[in-house]
Each structure stands twice: as C-alpha cells, then as structure tokens.
Amino acid sequence: MEKNLSRTNINWFPGHMTKALRQMEKELKNVDLLLYCLDARAPMSCLNPKLTELAKNKKIIYVLSKVDLVEKKDLEKFKKLLTKENAQVVAINAVQSNSGKVIFSIARDLLKDKIFSKEEKGISYSLKAMVVGVPNVGKSTLINNLCSFSKTITGNKPGVTKGKQWVVTKEGLVLLDTPGTLWPSFEDERVARNLAYIGSIKDEVLDTTELAFDFIKDISGKYKDLLEKRYNIQIRDGQETIEIFENICMSRNCILKKEELDYDRCGRMILDDFRKGRLGKIILD
C-alpha cells in the first residue's frame, strides 16, 4: 500500500491562464500598483514567478489572507520577509467587514510622490491597482471587502474569476480584478503540493487520496499534536505514513464493506479539515 500511495506529480496550467498573464502584462501600464494576494498558510508558495517578473517595476502591497488559520508568530516572520522598499505587507481577514481599509492609506503612502506631482498640477488623481494572485487566495473576497459590498463573484474553489473586472471603491481606489494564475511548470514539487493543499489547484485534476497522503507525510512531524487531537490517534516517532493514514481511516470509521478501509473518503475528509481550519493553525512554508 505504501508504494500505491506515492507522491503526487502535480502539473496544471490551463490555456486561460496563459491568456490571463498576457492581459495582465498589457494592463500593467494602466495601473499604479499591485495588490498581490497570498494565502497566509503558504505565502511563499503563492508567489507566482511569472507575476513577480511582471511586477518588478511596480509598487506592491502583499495582502496575506486567511490569517485566522495561522499563528501570529509565523505571520510576522513572513511579513518581514516580504517587506521591501517598494513593497508593503498587510495581513487581514477579508471576510471581516472593513478589515481591508488599511490598504487605502498604505497605497497612498507608497505612491505619495506621484499623487503630490499630480496635485501640484491641479489634477485630481485616482489610484489604480491590479489585484493578482494564484487561484483561490481570496482576490474577489478582498475586492468585495474594499468596496464594502459585493462587486465580484466569489467561491471557495479555483477558477471562479474568468476575466478582468474593473471596480471602484468609495475611497476612489480603482481596482482591476484578474483571474487566478499559476505558472507553466513547478520546479519545486513541495510548492506544487502546498498549492494543491490550499485548493489553488483543482481537485478534479488530482488524485485527492494521494494528495491527502502527501499532506499527512508533510505535516506529521511538525504538527503531530494537531493530528493526534483531531483524529484521536497516537503517532509514534518514525511511524510509516500509511499507518498514520489508516489509523485516521479507522478512527473516523472510513470503512467499506468487508472491513476494507475507504481511503478515498478519508483523503477528502483530511483535506477538507485542513482547508476549513478544523485541524488547527498550520503553516506549510
């Protein structure tokens, strides 16, 4: 069974993402800064090298989303890593009303020279920001938060936003929503797995049983206590991953006829528990 549940080889780059990256490149000249959304559970894995290359000459506000699902000390570490001369970081729970308002003042501060130059010439200038990120990191939720009411379609799965959408906030910040985009190939399989764990890659193109097995393998050392508490199991040092997985199956009664373990149902349950925060606060990077 160990060799059947092997590491998942992940590769997913549908054609619409190529088109989306081209559109973003064309629109860059029309925006002043990027709101770069990152899932706080895997912030470095969410950095799309294609987007980073496009954004190299732009001001950036990195928006760490889903911050309620990680420990504050981990959050602070990544905020320091991402903060640079042309980039600031905010950590918000975008489902909380008005939590994104701090972004307006940070945007104005990053672009104060441009705003001052326009105002000196008597020009009233509205800042324009492009909202980017990999799929399912909360871009549309952030825009709805900044607008104080629903302007875009949201959904807890990748690929909901299909094309560009311009919206304007009450504060006058003009936002361009863009589809979630990955990159053509993953050099680091750990990054690919992290993106799959948080739901940035469609479950339909993955073997979710193998993915859940990978997840247990990746976190059972650092987050052993959380797994033990959630599933009422004991994990020994050096214990084989397949044994941990099967103990979870039995603990949660994931059992088919003839007492066979239901690996598929167990795998879906484990991934759902992680994504909805039922396992506890876990950071993957």
BELRA-V315595 format. One record per pair of residues at least 12 apart in sequence whose ideal C-beta (glycine too) atoms are under 10 Angstrom apart, sorted by the first residue. I is the first residue (numbers start at 1). J is the second residue. If there is no record, write none. Layout:
I_J ; I_J
This chain:
1_213 ; 1_240 ; 1_242 ; 1_243 ; 1_245 ; 1_246 ; 1_261 ; 1_263 ; 2_213 ; 2_240 ; 2_241 ; 2_242 ; 2_243 ; 2_245 ; 3_242 ; 4_209 ; 4_210 ; 4_213 ; 4_242 ; 4_263 ; 5_207 ; 5_209 ; 5_210 ; 5_211 ; 5_212 ; 5_213 ; 5_214 ; 5_216 ; 5_217 ; 5_241 ; 5_242 ; 5_245 ; 5_263 ; 5_267 ; 6_207 ; 6_210 ; 6_213 ; 6_214 ; 7_189 ; 7_193 ; 7_210 ; 7_211 ; 7_213 ; 7_214 ; 7_217 ; 7_218 ; 8_189 ; 8_192 ; 8_193 ; 8_196 ; 8_206 ; 8_207 ; 8_208 ; 8_209 ; 8_210 ; 8_211 ; 8_212 ; 8_213 ; 8_214 ; 8_215 ; 9_186 ; 9_189 ; 9_192 ; 9_206 ; 9_207 ; 9_210 ; 10_182 ; 10_186 ; 10_189 ; 10_191 ; 10_192 ; 10_193 ; 10_194 ; 10_195 ; 10_196 ; 10_201 ; 10_205 ; 10_206 ; 10_207 ; 10_210 ; 10_211 ; 10_214 ; 11_182 ; 11_184 ; 11_185 ; 11_186 ; 11_189 ; 11_192 ; 11_201 ; 11_205 ; 12_135 ; 12_158 ; 12_182 ; 12_186 ; 12_192 ; 12_195 ; 12_196 ; 12_200 ; 12_201 ; 12_202 ; 12_204 ; 12_205 ; 12_206 ; 13_181 ; 13_182 ; 13_183 ; 13_184 ; 13_185 ; 13_186 ; 13_201 ; 14_159 ; 14_181 ; 14_182 ; 14_202 ; 14_205 ; 16_159 ; 16_162 ; 16_163 ; 16_179 ; 16_181 ; 17_48 ; 17_50 ; 17_134 ; 17_135 ; 17_159 ; 17_179 ; 17_180 ; 17_181 ; 17_182 ; 17_183 ; 17_184 ; 18_50 ; 18_181 ; 18_184 ; 19_163 ; 19_179 ; 19_181 ; 20_132 ; 20_161 ; 20_162 ; 20_163 ; 20_164 ; 20_178 ; 20_179 ; 20_180 ; 20_181 ; 21_48 ; 21_50 ; 21_51 ; 21_53 ; 21_54 ; 21_132 ; 21_178 ; 21_179 ; 21_181 ; 21_182 ; 21_183 ; 21_184 ; 23_163 ; 23_164 ; 23_176 ; 23_178 ; 23_179 ; 23_181 ; 24_50 ; 24_51 ; 24_54 ; 24_55 ; 24_130 ; 24_132 ; 24_164 ; 24_176 ; 24_178 ; 24_179 ; 24_181 ; 25_50 ; 25_53 ; 25_54 ; 26_164 ; 27_54 ; 27_128 ; 27_130 ; 27_164 ; 27_166 ; 27_176 ; 27_178 ; 28_54 ; 28_55 ; 28_57 ; 28_58 ; 28_130 ; 28_176 ; 30_128 ; 30_130 ; 30_166 ; 30_174 ; 30_176 ; 31_58 ; 31_59 ; 31_127 ; 31_128 ; 31_129 ; 31_130 ; 31_131 ; 31_174 ; 31_175 ; 31_176 ; 32_58 ; 32_59 ; 32_107 ; 32_110 ; 32_111 ; 32_114 ; 32_115 ; 32_125 ; 32_126 ; 32_127 ; 32_128 ; 32_129 ; 32_130 ; 32_173 ; 32_174 ; 33_55 ; 33_58 ; 33_59 ; 33_60 ; 33_61 ; 33_86 ; 33_87 ; 33_88 ; 33_106 ; 33_107 ; 33_110 ; 33_111 ; 33_114 ; 33_127 ; 33_128 ; 33_129 ; 33_130 ; 33_173 ; 34_51 ; 34_52 ; 34_54 ; 34_55 ; 34_58 ; 34_59 ; 34_60 ; 34_61 ; 34_62 ; 34_63 ; 34_87 ; 34_129 ; 34_130 ; 34_131 ; 34_132 ; 34_133 ; 34_176 ; 34_178 ; 35_60 ; 35_61 ; 35_62 ; 35_63 ; 35_90 ; 35_100 ; 35_103 ; 35_106 ; 35_107 ; 35_129 ; 35_130 ; 35_131 ; 35_132 ; 35_133 ; 35_139 ; 35_142 ; 35_143 ; 35_146 ; 35_173 ; 35_175 ; 35_176 ; 35_177 ; 36_48 ; 36_51 ; 36_52 ; 36_55 ; 36_58 ; 36_60 ; 36_61 ; 36_62 ; 36_63 ; 36_64 ; 36_82 ; 36_87 ; 36_89 ; 36_129 ; 36_130 ; 36_131 ; 36_132 ; 36_133 ; 36_137 ; 36_139 ; 37_61 ; 37_62 ; 37_63 ; 37_64 ; 37_65 ; 37_66 ; 37_94 ; 37_131 ; 37_132 ; 37_133 ; 37_134 ; 37_136 ; 37_137 ; 37_138 ; 37_139 ; 37_140 ; 37_141 ; 37_142 ; 37_143 ; 37_180 ; 38_62 ; 38_63 ; 38_64 ; 38_65 ; 38_66 ; 38_78 ; 38_82 ; 38_89 ; 38_91 ; 38_133 ; 38_134 ; 38_137 ; 38_138 ; 38_285 ; 39_64 ; 39_65 ; 39_66 ; 39_67 ; 39_69 ; 39_70 ; 39_133 ; 39_134 ; 39_136 ; 39_137 ; 39_138 ; 39_194 ; 39_195 ; 39_197 ; 39_198 ; 39_199 ; 39_200 ; 39_283 ; 39_284 ; 39_285 ; 40_63 ; 40_64 ; 40_65 ; 40_66 ; 40_67 ; 40_68 ; 40_69 ; 40_70 ; 40_71 ; 40_74 ; 40_75 ; 40_78 ; 40_79 ; 40_91 ; 40_92 ; 40_93 ; 40_137 ; 40_138 ; 40_198 ; 40_281 ; 40_283 ; 40_285 ; 41_64 ; 41_65 ; 41_66 ; 41_67 ; 41_69 ; 41_70 ; 41_74 ; 41_137 ; 41_194 ; 41_197 ; 41_198 ; 41_274 ; 41_275 ; 41_277 ; 41_281 ; 41_282 ; 41_283 ; 41_284 ; 41_285 ; 42_66 ; 42_70 ; 42_78 ; 42_134 ; 42_137 ; 42_190 ; 42_191 ; 42_193 ; 42_194 ; 42_195 ; 42_197 ; 42_198 ; 42_200 ; 42_282 ; 42_283 ; 42_284 ; 42_285 ; 43_62 ; 43_64 ; 43_65 ; 43_70 ; 43_74 ; 43_75 ; 43_77 ; 43_78 ; 43_79 ; 43_81 ; 43_82 ; 43_89 ; 43_91 ; 43_137 ; 43_194 ; 43_283 ; 43_284 ; 43_285 ; 44_78 ; 44_81 ; 44_82 ; 44_191 ; 44_194 ; 44_284 ; 44_285 ; 45_134 ; 45_186 ; 45_188 ; 45_190 ; 45_191 ; 45_192 ; 45_193 ; 45_194 ; 45_195 ; 45_196 ; 45_197 ; 45_198 ; 45_200 ; 45_284 ; 45_285 ; 46_62 ; 46_64 ; 46_65 ; 46_133 ; 46_134 ; 46_135 ; 46_136 ; 46_137 ; 46_182 ; 46_191 ; 46_194 ; 46_195 ; 46_198 ; 46_200 ; 46_285 ; 47_62 ; 47_82 ; 47_133 ; 47_134 ; 47_183 ; 47_191 ; 47_285 ; 48_132 ; 48_133 ; 48_134 ; 48_180 ; 48_181 ; 48_182 ; 48_183 ; 48_195 ; 48_200 ; 49_183 ; 49_184 ; 49_187 ; 50_181 ; 50_182 ; 50_183 ; 50_184 ; 51_130 ; 51_132 ; 51_133 ; 51_134 ; 51_178 ; 51_181 ; 51_182 ; 51_183 ; 52_132 ; 52_183 ; 53_183 ; 54_130 ; 54_132 ; 55_86 ; 55_87 ; 55_130 ; 55_132 ; 56_86 ; 57_86 ; 58_86 ; 58_87 ; 58_110 ; 58_129 ; 58_130 ; 59_85 ; 59_86 ; 59_87 ; 59_88 ; 59_106 ; 59_107 ; 59_109 ; 59_110 ; 59_111 ; 59_114 ; 59_127 ; 59_129 ; 60_82 ; 60_84 ; 60_86 ; 60_87 ; 60_88 ; 60_89 ; 60_110 ; 60_129 ; 60_132 ; 61_87 ; 61_88 ; 61_89 ; 61_90 ; 61_102 ; 61_103 ; 61_106 ; 61_107 ; 61_110 ; 61_129 ; 61_131 ; 62_78 ; 62_79 ; 62_81 ; 62_82 ; 62_83 ; 62_84 ; 62_87 ; 62_88 ; 62_89 ; 62_90 ; 62_91 ; 62_133 ; 63_88 ; 63_89 ; 63_90 ; 63_91 ; 63_92 ; 63_94 ; 63_100 ; 63_103 ; 63_106 ; 63_131 ; 63_133 ; 63_137 ; 63_138 ; 63_139 ; 63_142 ; 63_145 ; 63_146 ; 64_78 ; 64_79 ; 64_82 ; 64_89 ; 64_90 ; 64_91 ; 64_92 ; 64_93 ; 64_137 ; 64_138 ; 65_90 ; 65_91 ; 65_92 ; 65_93 ; 65_94 ; 65_95 ; 65_100 ; 65_133 ; 65_136 ; 65_137 ; 65_138 ; 65_139 ; 65_141 ; 65_142 ; 65_145 ; 66_91 ; 66_92 ; 66_93 ; 66_94 ; 66_95 ; 66_137 ; 66_138 ; 66_141 ; 66_198 ; 66_275 ; 66_277 ; 67_90 ; 67_91 ; 67_92 ; 67_93 ; 67_94 ; 67_99 ; 67_281 ; 68_92 ; 68_93 ; 68_95 ; 68_96 ; 68_277 ; 68_281 ; 69_93 ; 69_198 ; 69_274 ; 69_275 ; 69_276 ; 69_277 ; 69_279 ; 69_280 ; 69_281 ; 69_282 ; 69_283 ; 70_91 ; 70_277 ; 70_281 ; 70_282 ; 70_283 ; 70_284 ; 71_280 ; 71_281 ; 71_282 ; 71_283 ; 72_91 ; 72_281 ; 73_283 ; 74_281 ; 74_282 ; 74_283 ; 74_285 ; 75_89 ; 75_91 ; 75_281 ; 75_283 ; 76_89 ; 76_91 ; 77_283 ; 77_285 ; 78_91 ; 78_283 ; 78_285 ; 79_91 ; 81_285 ; 85_110 ; 86_110 ; 87_110 ; 88_102 ; 88_103 ; 88_106 ; 88_107 ; 88_109 ; 88_110 ; 89_106 ; 90_102 ; 90_103 ; 90_106 ; 92_138 ; 92_142 ; 92_145 ; 93_138 ; 93_141 ; 93_145 ; 94_138 ; 94_139 ; 94_140 ; 94_141 ; 94_142 ; 94_143 ; 94_144 ; 94_145 ; 94_146 ; 94_154 ; 95_138 ; 95_141 ; 95_142 ; 95_144 ; 95_145 ; 95_154 ; 96_145 ; 97_145 ; 97_148 ; 97_149 ; 98_145 ; 98_146 ; 98_148 ; 99_142 ; 99_145 ; 99_146 ; 100_141 ; 100_142 ; 100_143 ; 100_144 ; 100_145 ; 100_146 ; 100_147 ; 100_148 ; 100_169 ; 101_145 ; 101_146 ; 101_148 ; 101_169 ; 101_171 ; 103_129 ; 103_142 ; 103_145 ; 103_146 ; 103_169 ; 103_171 ; 103_173 ; 104_127 ; 104_146 ; 104_169 ; 104_170 ; 104_171 ; 104_172 ; 104_173 ; 105_171 ; 107_127 ; 107_128 ; 107_129 ; 107_171 ; 107_173 ; 108_127 ; 108_171 ; 108_173 ; 110_127 ; 111_125 ; 111_127 ; 111_129 ; 114_127 ; 115_127 ; 124_172 ; 125_172 ; 126_168 ; 126_169 ; 126_171 ; 126_172 ; 126_173 ; 126_174 ; 127_169 ; 127_171 ; 127_172 ; 127_173 ; 127_174 ; 127_175 ; 128_166 ; 128_168 ; 128_173 ; 128_174 ; 128_175 ; 128_176 ; 129_143 ; 129_146 ; 129_169 ; 129_173 ; 129_174 ; 129_175 ; 129_176 ; 130_164 ; 130_174 ; 130_175 ; 130_176 ; 130_177 ; 130_178 ; 131_143 ; 131_146 ; 131_152 ; 131_161 ; 131_164 ; 131_165 ; 131_167 ; 131_175 ; 131_176 ; 131_177 ; 131_178 ; 132_176 ; 132_177 ; 132_178 ; 132_179 ; 132_180 ; 132_181 ; 133_178 ; 133_179 ; 133_180 ; 133_181 ; 133_200 ; 134_158 ; 134_180 ; 134_181 ; 134_182 ; 134_183 ; 134_195 ; 134_198 ; 134_200 ; 134_201 ; 135_157 ; 135_158 ; 135_159 ; 135_160 ; 135_161 ; 135_179 ; 135_180 ; 135_181 ; 135_182 ; 135_195 ; 135_198 ; 135_199 ; 135_200 ; 135_201 ; 135_202 ; 136_155 ; 136_156 ; 136_157 ; 136_158 ; 136_159 ; 136_160 ; 136_180 ; 136_195 ; 136_198 ; 136_199 ; 136_200 ; 136_201 ; 136_202 ; 136_275 ; 137_158 ; 137_180 ; 137_195 ; 137_198 ; 137_199 ; 137_200 ; 138_154 ; 138_156 ; 138_180 ; 139_152 ; 139_154 ; 139_160 ; 139_161 ; 139_175 ; 139_177 ; 139_178 ; 139_179 ; 139_180 ; 140_152 ; 140_153 ; 140_154 ; 140_155 ; 140_160 ; 140_161 ; 140_165 ; 140_177 ; 140_180 ; 141_154 ; 141_155 ; 141_156 ; 142_154 ; 142_175 ; 142_177 ; 143_161 ; 143_165 ; 143_167 ; 143_169 ; 143_175 ; 143_176 ; 143_177 ; 144_167 ; 144_177 ; 145_169 ; 146_167 ; 146_168 ; 146_169 ; 146_170 ; 146_171 ; 146_173 ; 146_175 ; 147_167 ; 147_168 ; 147_169 ; 147_170 ; 147_171 ; 147_173 ; 147_175 ; 148_169 ; 148_170 ; 148_171 ; 149_170 ; 151_165 ; 151_166 ; 151_167 ; 151_168 ; 151_169 ; 151_175 ; 151_177 ; 152_165 ; 152_167 ; 152_175 ; 152_177 ; 153_165 ; 153_177 ; 156_199 ; 156_275 ; 156_276 ; 157_199 ; 157_200 ; 157_202 ; 157_203 ; 157_204 ; 158_179 ; 158_180 ; 158_182 ; 158_195 ; 158_198 ; 158_199 ; 158_200 ; 158_201 ; 158_202 ; 158_203 ; 159_179 ; 159_180 ; 159_200 ; 159_201 ; 159_202 ; 160_179 ; 160_180 ; 161_177 ; 161_178 ; 161_179 ; 161_180 ; 162_179 ; 163_177 ; 163_178 ; 163_179 ; 164_176 ; 164_177 ; 164_178 ; 164_179 ; 165_177 ; 165_178 ; 165_179 ; 180_200 ; 182_195 ; 182_200 ; 182_201 ; 186_201 ; 189_214 ; 190_214 ; 190_218 ; 190_284 ; 190_285 ; 191_284 ; 191_285 ; 193_206 ; 193_211 ; 193_214 ; 193_215 ; 193_217 ; 193_218 ; 193_284 ; 194_215 ; 194_218 ; 194_283 ; 194_284 ; 194_285 ; 195_284 ; 196_208 ; 196_211 ; 196_214 ; 196_215 ; 196_271 ; 197_211 ; 197_212 ; 197_214 ; 197_215 ; 197_218 ; 197_219 ; 197_270 ; 197_271 ; 197_274 ; 197_275 ; 197_282 ; 197_284 ; 198_271 ; 198_274 ; 198_275 ; 198_284 ; 199_271 ; 199_272 ; 199_274 ; 199_275 ; 203_268 ; 203_271 ; 206_271 ; 207_264 ; 207_267 ; 208_263 ; 208_264 ; 208_267 ; 208_268 ; 208_270 ; 208_271 ; 208_272 ; 209_245 ; 209_262 ; 209_263 ; 209_264 ; 209_265 ; 209_266 ; 209_267 ; 209_268 ; 209_270 ; 209_271 ; 210_263 ; 210_267 ; 211_267 ; 211_268 ; 211_270 ; 211_271 ; 212_245 ; 212_248 ; 212_263 ; 212_264 ; 212_266 ; 212_267 ; 212_268 ; 212_269 ; 212_270 ; 212_271 ; 212_272 ; 212_273 ; 212_274 ; 213_241 ; 213_242 ; 213_244 ; 213_245 ; 213_263 ; 213_266 ; 213_267 ; 213_270 ; 214_241 ; 214_267 ; 215_241 ; 215_245 ; 215_267 ; 215_270 ; 215_271 ; 215_273 ; 215_274 ; 215_279 ; 215_282 ; 215_284 ; 216_235 ; 216_241 ; 216_242 ; 216_244 ; 216_245 ; 216_248 ; 216_266 ; 216_267 ; 216_270 ; 216_274 ; 217_240 ; 217_241 ; 217_242 ; 217_244 ; 217_245 ; 218_241 ; 218_282 ; 218_284 ; 219_274 ; 219_279 ; 219_282 ; 219_283 ; 219_284 ; 220_235 ; 220_239 ; 220_241 ; 220_244 ; 220_245 ; 221_235 ; 221_237 ; 222_282 ; 222_283 ; 222_284 ; 223_274 ; 223_279 ; 223_280 ; 223_281 ; 223_282 ; 223_283 ; 224_236 ; 224_237 ; 224_239 ; 224_244 ; 225_280 ; 226_273 ; 226_274 ; 226_278 ; 226_279 ; 226_280 ; 226_281 ; 226_282 ; 227_244 ; 227_247 ; 227_248 ; 227_270 ; 227_273 ; 227_279 ; 227_280 ; 227_282 ; 228_244 ; 228_247 ; 229_279 ; 229_280 ; 230_248 ; 230_251 ; 230_252 ; 230_270 ; 230_273 ; 230_274 ; 230_278 ; 230_279 ; 230_280 ; 231_244 ; 231_247 ; 231_248 ; 231_249 ; 231_250 ; 231_251 ; 231_252 ; 231_266 ; 231_269 ; 231_270 ; 231_273 ; 231_279 ; 232_247 ; 232_248 ; 232_251 ; 232_252 ; 233_246 ; 233_247 ; 233_248 ; 233_250 ; 233_251 ; 233_252 ; 234_247 ; 235_247 ; 242_263 ; 245_261 ; 245_263 ; 245_266 ; 245_267 ; 245_270 ; 246_261 ; 246_263 ; 246_266 ; 247_261 ; 248_261 ; 248_266 ; 248_267 ; 248_269 ; 248_270 ; 248_273 ; 249_261 ; 249_262 ; 249_263 ; 249_265 ; 249_266 ; 249_267 ; 249_269 ; 249_270 ; 250_266 ; 251_266 ; 252_265 ; 252_266 ; 252_269 ; 252_270 ; 252_273 ; 253_265 ; 253_266 ; 254_266 ; 254_267 ; 254_268 ; 254_269 ; 254_270
